[in-house]
Structure formats: C-alpha cells, structure tokens
C-alpha cells in the first residue's frame, strides 16, 4: 500500500482522502434508505418546480439527485440478479 501511495505522487493524507472520497459505496435498499430518498426527492421536486432548466438547479440538489439515481440503479440491478 505504501508503494502505491509513493507512486501516486500524493501525500499520504491526500492519497487516503482521494481513496475514501472516490471509493464505490454499496447501498442496501432498506426502508430507511428508501424513506430518506423519498424525503430528498420531495425537496428536489419542489426546487425543480421553481427552476425552468436543470442547469439552474443548485449543485447540491444535482449531486443528491445523481446519488439517488445511483441507489435506484443499484437496487434494480440487485433485484435482477
């Protein structure tokens, strides 16, 4: 692992930060996850009704929307296995 860090040209802290932030996360579609997604989608829906184009949507809402889509995609793929 230390060789990978050295070869990356990054400091240990930067390497670990990048590894953590860019690591794939497996989400299980529990009732809590679904309820959380519903809640976030309600908030995003209100914001979408306010704006005229997706580009006007706040960056945080766009990020949350992408995360929710990834969760839904993962749940669909898991069910089809």
N, C-alpha and C positions, 0 to 999 in steps of 0.2 A: 504494500500500500504506500509506503513512504517513497518507493521508487516512482510510482505513478504521480505522486504529488510533486516530486522533484522534476520529473519530465514535463509536467504541465506548465512549469514556469510561474506558477502562482504560489503565494504564501500558503502555509497550512490552513490558516483561517479562511482565506479566500477560496481555496480548493474545497474545504468542508462546507462552507456556505453555499457554493455553487452545487455541490453534490446533494445537499439537503433540499435546496430550492428547486432543483431540476429532476429530482428522483420521482419516478412514477409512484402514484399512490393508488392502492386498491381500496375501493369503497364498497361496502356491503349495503345493499338497499334495505336497511332496517326501517321500521316505522318512524323512528326519529329522523333518519336521513330524508325520508320521503316528506315528512312534515316540515322539515327545515327547507327543503327545496320548494315546497308549496308556498311557504311564507315568503321566501326570497322572490319567487315568481310573481306573487301578488304585488310586491313592491316594484318590481321591474315593469310589470304590466301598467301600473299607474304612471310610471315615468314614460313608458312607450306611448301612452295615450297623450302625454303632454308634448312630446317632441314630434317633429314631422319626418325625420330621417334617422336611420340607425346611427349615422355618424355624429348626430347631435347628442346621442345618449352618453351620459357620463361614463368615463373609462372604468370606474369601479363596477357599474352595472354591466358593462360589456364583458368584463372579466368574470363576474359572477354568472352571467348567462352562459358563457363558454364552459365554465366549470359544471353547471347544471346539465348542459348538453352532454358533456363527457360522462357524467354519472349515469344519465339515462342510457347513453350508448352502451356503457359497460354492463348495465343491468339487462339490456336487451340481448347482448352477446352471451351473457352468463345463462340466461334462460334458454337460449337456442343450443347450448352445449349438451 
